[in-house]
Amino acid sequence: QCKTVKAINEGLEEVIQGIESGEHVITVDLRRTGEEYSASDSDRSAYRGQILIPDIKQNNVDVSVEFRGAEGGTTLIGGIQSETAAFSVSNVNFIGNGKDKETWKVSEDNPNGGAPNSRGNARDCTFTGYYVAISCGRELRMCGRNNTFRNNHIAWRISTENNNGGNPDALNCVFEDNEYAIWVESFHF
């Protein structure tokens, strides 16, 4: 169990770059955290930052990453970003930078999103305080089940046609006090 987002990112980079071919599932067991970030208490501090799944540059490689939150609660103040690898996440409390902020204060390049432009699945998670909590873009899809979206500008945005099979799925999701629950930019008929 990595204690920081930096350690998770370094571990993912090392493992993914070492893969030469085939299908691989990488499991990341996240530790139980408190709800707040504390630089002085890394054992209970919430994770803070953007988890970045590196691009898959090798041919004939299929990688998916499973992030498993701990029983009793895992909080990530930030998000998960993936351009080429599929991922799943469960039992994580995602906290954003505030629904009126399009980007993070630390870097104008990072969107204020829980899972921006990602191909993945989220289950039993909460997303609070994002400009866009989940975004299905760049011909990617996002499935979510049993999630709660609170106080986001846009809880779920669909912005491009999905040519990868399947459709976005929001089974048993709850949308509370979002400016827009689901924002569909085009139905692509």
C-alpha positions as CSV (number, residue, x, y, z in Angstrom):
1,Q,0.0,0.0,0.0
2,C,1.5,3.3,-1.1
3,K,1.1,6.2,1.3
4,T,1.1,9.0,-1.2
5,V,-0.1,9.8,-4.8
6,K,3.5,10.3,-5.8
7,A,4.4,6.8,-4.7
8,I,1.4,5.4,-6.6
9,N,2.4,7.3,-9.7
10,E,6.0,6.1,-9.5
11,G,4.9,2.5,-8.9
12,L,2.5,2.5,-11.9
13,E,5.2,4.1,-14.1
14,E,7.7,1.4,-13.2
15,V,5.4,-1.5,-13.6
16,I,3.8,-0.4,-16.9
17,Q,7.0,0.6,-18.5
18,G,8.4,-2.9,-17.7
19,I,5.6,-4.7,-19.6
20,E,6.6,-6.0,-23.0
21,S,3.5,-7.8,-24.3
22,G,0.2,-9.4,-23.3
23,E,-2.8,-8.5,-21.1
24,H,-2.1,-7.3,-17.6
25,V,-4.2,-6.3,-14.6
26,I,-2.5,-4.1,-12.0
27,T,-4.2,-4.0,-8.6
28,V,-3.6,-1.0,-6.4
29,D,-4.9,-1.5,-2.8
30,L,-5.4,1.9,-1.3
31,R,-5.0,2.4,2.5
32,R,-7.7,3.5,4.9
33,T,-7.5,7.3,5.3
34,G,-9.0,10.2,7.1
35,E,-11.1,12.7,5.2
36,E,-8.5,15.5,5.4
37,Y,-4.9,15.9,4.1
38,S,-2.1,16.2,6.6
39,A,1.6,16.4,5.6
40,S,2.6,15.4,9.2
41,D,0.4,12.3,9.5
42,S,1.0,10.1,6.4
43,D,-0.7,7.1,8.1
44,R,-4.1,8.7,8.3
45,S,-3.9,11.5,5.8
46,A,-6.1,11.5,2.8
47,Y,-4.4,11.0,-0.6
48,R,-3.8,14.3,-2.4
49,G,-3.0,14.8,-6.1
50,Q,-3.7,13.4,-9.5
51,I,-3.1,9.7,-10.0
52,L,-1.7,9.4,-13.5
53,I,-1.8,6.1,-15.3
54,P,1.1,6.3,-17.8
55,D,0.3,6.0,-21.5
56,I,0.8,2.5,-23.0
57,K,3.5,3.0,-25.6
58,Q,4.2,-0.7,-26.3
59,N,2.4,-2.5,-29.1
60,N,0.5,-5.7,-28.2
61,V,0.0,-4.6,-24.6
62,D,-3.4,-4.3,-22.9
63,V,-3.2,-2.9,-19.3
64,S,-6.0,-2.3,-16.9
65,V,-5.6,-0.9,-13.4
66,E,-7.9,-1.7,-10.4
67,F,-7.9,0.8,-7.5
68,R,-9.5,-0.6,-4.4
69,G,-10.4,1.7,-1.5
70,A,-10.2,0.3,2.0
71,E,-13.0,-0.8,4.2
72,G,-13.9,2.1,6.4
73,G,-13.0,4.8,3.9
74,T,-10.4,6.0,1.4
75,T,-10.3,9.7,0.4
76,L,-8.6,11.1,-2.6
77,I,-8.4,14.9,-2.9
78,G,-7.7,14.9,-6.6
79,G,-8.5,12.4,-9.2
80,I,-7.4,9.6,-11.6
81,Q,-6.3,10.4,-15.1
82,S,-5.8,7.8,-17.9
83,E,-5.5,8.4,-21.6
84,T,-4.8,4.8,-22.8
85,A,-5.3,2.3,-20.0
86,A,-8.7,1.2,-18.7
87,F,-9.2,1.4,-15.0
88,S,-11.7,0.6,-12.3
89,V,-12.1,2.2,-8.9
90,S,-14.2,1.2,-5.9
91,N,-14.9,2.6,-2.4
92,V,-13.1,5.9,-2.8
93,N,-14.4,9.3,-1.7
94,F,-13.2,11.8,-4.4
95,I,-12.9,15.4,-3.4
96,G,-12.4,18.2,-6.0
97,N,-11.2,21.8,-6.0
98,G,-14.7,23.3,-5.9
99,K,-17.4,23.2,-8.5
100,D,-16.6,26.7,-9.7
101,K,-12.9,25.9,-10.5
102,E,-12.1,24.5,-13.9
103,T,-8.5,23.6,-13.0
104,W,-6.5,22.8,-9.9
105,K,-4.6,25.6,-8.1
106,V,-1.4,23.7,-8.2
107,S,-1.3,23.2,-11.9
108,E,-3.4,24.9,-14.5
109,D,-2.9,21.9,-16.7
110,N,-4.8,19.5,-14.5
111,P,-8.5,19.6,-14.9
112,N,-10.6,19.7,-11.8
113,G,-12.1,16.3,-12.4
114,G,-12.4,13.0,-10.5
115,A,-12.0,10.9,-13.7
116,P,-11.5,13.4,-16.6
117,N,-11.3,11.9,-20.1
118,S,-11.1,8.4,-18.8
119,R,-12.1,4.9,-19.8
120,G,-13.1,3.1,-16.7
121,N,-15.5,2.0,-14.1
122,A,-16.4,3.6,-10.8
123,R,-18.3,1.7,-8.1
124,D,-19.4,2.7,-4.6
125,C,-17.6,6.0,-4.8
126,T,-18.6,9.6,-4.0
127,F,-17.6,12.6,-6.1
128,T,-17.8,16.0,-4.4
129,G,-16.7,19.5,-5.5
130,Y,-15.6,19.0,-9.1
131,Y,-16.1,21.2,-12.2
132,V,-16.7,17.9,-14.1
133,A,-16.6,14.8,-11.9
134,I,-16.6,12.2,-14.7
135,S,-16.0,13.0,-18.3
136,C,-16.5,10.5,-21.2
137,G,-14.3,12.1,-23.9
138,R,-11.9,11.1,-26.6
139,E,-14.0,8.2,-27.7
140,L,-13.9,6.7,-24.2
141,R,-16.6,5.4,-22.0
142,M,-17.1,5.5,-18.3
143,C,-19.4,3.3,-16.3
144,G,-20.5,4.0,-12.8
145,R,-22.7,2.1,-10.4
146,N,-23.8,2.9,-6.9
147,N,-22.0,6.3,-6.9
148,T,-23.0,9.6,-5.3
149,F,-22.3,12.9,-7.0
150,R,-22.6,16.0,-4.7
151,N,-22.0,19.7,-5.3
152,N,-20.4,19.5,-8.7
153,H,-20.8,21.8,-11.6
154,I,-21.3,18.9,-14.0
155,A,-21.5,15.4,-12.4
156,W,-21.1,13.5,-15.6
157,R,-20.2,14.8,-19.1
158,I,-20.5,12.9,-22.4
159,S,-18.6,14.8,-25.1
160,T,-17.7,12.5,-27.9
161,E,-19.0,9.4,-29.7
162,N,-17.9,6.1,-28.2
163,N,-16.3,3.9,-30.8
164,N,-14.9,1.4,-28.3
165,G,-18.1,-0.5,-27.5
166,G,-20.6,-0.2,-24.7
167,N,-22.4,2.8,-23.4
168,P,-22.0,5.0,-20.3
169,D,-23.8,3.4,-17.4
170,A,-25.1,5.1,-14.2
171,L,-27.0,2.4,-12.5
172,N,-28.2,3.3,-8.9
173,C,-26.3,6.6,-8.9
174,V,-27.5,9.5,-6.8
175,F,-27.1,13.1,-7.9
176,E,-27.4,15.8,-5.2
177,D,-27.0,19.5,-5.6
178,N,-25.1,19.4,-8.9
179,E,-25.7,22.3,-11.3
180,Y,-25.9,19.6,-14.1
181,A,-26.3,15.9,-13.3
182,I,-25.6,14.7,-16.8
183,W,-24.4,16.9,-19.6
184,V,-24.6,15.4,-23.1
185,E,-22.9,17.6,-25.7
186,S,-24.1,15.5,-28.6
187,F,-26.0,12.2,-29.1
188,H,-23.9,11.6,-32.3
189,F,-26.7,10.3,-34.5
